Amino acid sequence: MNAARRKAIDELISTLQGIRGDLENAKSALEDAKDNLETIKDEEQEYRDNMPENMASSDRASTAEEAISELENAESSADEANDALDSLISTLEDAIEAAASEIENVLGPIEDAEAGAENAKG
């Protein structure tokens, strides 16, 4: 393997590591958004729970219940996306490790042979 291909492979691994970092940042942002959704949902639930009895079947109560339901759905979707990001990050880490290992398996004997050839010349 020549130096240009080694450099290209190293750059590819660096790119994959950058993508992994971007995915981890996206996961963190998603977790923050989910926390905000949960806070808003809890506030809406508290608002609904503290409505006077005479408003329990009003349009406002119905609207609050719908908002709570939609916020719960959004939380669930955020959880699913978070799980998908976890899986993707794990898969990407496995790919990076496998690529690095394969490169090492290929380069090790080549570098040993190159070193042996240099020693034989010298």
Wavefront OBJ file of the C-alpha trace (Angstrom):
o trace
v 0.000 0.000 0.000
v 1.498 3.275 -1.023
v 1.614 6.454 1.054
v -1.216 8.103 -0.924
v -3.641 5.239 -0.224
v -2.613 5.147 3.437
v -3.278 8.876 3.664
v -6.664 8.464 1.948
v -7.647 5.717 4.374
v -6.518 7.787 7.361
v -8.579 10.708 6.049
v -11.585 8.417 5.636
v -11.262 7.239 9.230
v -10.980 10.865 10.369
v -14.117 11.693 8.391
v -16.008 8.792 9.993
v -14.843 9.929 13.427
v -16.096 13.437 12.612
v -19.466 12.028 11.603
v -19.588 10.097 14.877
v -18.945 13.360 16.751
v -21.703 15.098 14.772
v -24.117 12.272 15.601
v -23.214 12.503 19.282
v -23.872 16.272 19.163
v -27.221 15.633 17.462
v -28.067 13.073 20.148
v -27.274 15.595 22.878
v -29.425 18.263 21.186
v -32.245 15.746 20.807
v -32.036 14.859 24.502
v -32.233 18.579 25.374
v -35.274 18.992 23.131
v -36.923 15.953 24.723
v -36.297 17.407 28.189
v -37.947 20.660 27.075
v -40.910 18.743 25.655
v -41.295 16.916 28.949
v -41.198 20.169 30.913
v -43.839 21.750 28.687
v -46.001 18.617 28.867
v -45.737 18.554 32.671
v -46.720 22.230 32.842
v -49.703 21.602 30.572
v -50.695 18.585 32.661
v -50.479 20.671 35.831
v -52.607 23.369 34.167
v -55.190 20.734 33.187
v -55.149 19.078 36.623
v -55.703 22.400 38.388
v -58.695 23.508 36.324
v -61.799 24.144 38.369
v -64.444 21.431 38.195
v -66.806 23.621 36.212
v -64.176 23.765 33.415
v -63.366 20.039 33.415
v -65.423 19.420 30.281
v -64.776 22.754 28.595
v -63.055 23.414 25.281
v -59.995 24.601 27.210
v -59.754 21.285 29.057
v -60.174 19.386 25.812
v -57.503 21.497 24.132
v -55.136 20.923 27.065
v -55.716 17.152 26.881
v -55.004 17.161 23.145
v -51.823 19.179 23.699
v -50.692 16.741 26.400
v -51.346 13.799 24.080
v -49.409 15.420 21.218
v -46.516 16.292 23.535
v -46.421 12.671 24.731
v -46.299 11.550 21.086
v -43.448 13.972 20.422
v -41.580 12.625 23.448
v -42.058 9.083 22.188
v -40.784 10.071 18.746
v -37.745 11.730 20.340
v -37.050 8.528 22.276
v -37.247 6.491 19.054
v -34.927 8.912 17.265
v -32.530 8.799 20.205
v -32.491 5.003 20.087
v -31.850 5.129 16.335
v -28.938 7.534 16.877
v -27.503 5.238 19.560
v -27.665 2.333 17.124
v -26.149 4.372 14.309
v -23.311 5.632 16.528
v -22.588 2.089 17.680
v -22.578 0.783 14.106
v -20.302 3.602 13.004
v -17.910 2.930 15.883
v -17.805 -0.735 14.889
v -17.071 0.249 11.277
v -14.267 2.585 12.350
v -12.722 -0.092 14.548
v -13.027 -2.718 11.804
v -11.486 -0.408 9.207
v -8.614 0.515 11.518
v -8.035 -3.144 12.353
v -8.035 -4.194 8.700
v -5.645 -1.405 7.822
v -3.341 -2.514 10.605
v -3.560 -6.125 9.395
v -2.610 -5.033 5.888
v -0.022 -2.437 6.794
v 1.784 -4.438 9.463
v 3.192 -7.117 7.146
v 3.872 -4.571 4.399
v 5.782 -2.323 6.754
v 7.658 -5.340 8.102
v 8.558 -6.397 4.554
v 9.637 -2.852 3.682
v 11.800 -2.698 6.790
v 13.333 -6.089 5.965
v 14.099 -4.929 2.422
v 15.755 -1.783 3.739
v 17.832 -3.819 6.187
v 18.876 -6.211 3.412
v 20.043 -3.290 1.266
v 21.959 -1.692 4.097
l 1 2 3 4 5 6 7 8 9 10 11 12 13 14 15 16 17 18 19 20 21 22 23 24 25 26 27 28 29 30 31 32 33 34 35 36 37 38 39 40 41 42 43 44 45 46 47 48 49 50 51 52 53 54 55 56 57 58 59 60 61 62 63 64 65 66 67 68 69 70 71 72 73 74 75 76 77 78 79 80 81 82 83 84 85 86 87 88 89 90 91 92 93 94 95 96 97 98 99 100 101 102 103 104 105 106 107 108 109 110 111 112 113 114 115 116 117 118 119 120 121 122
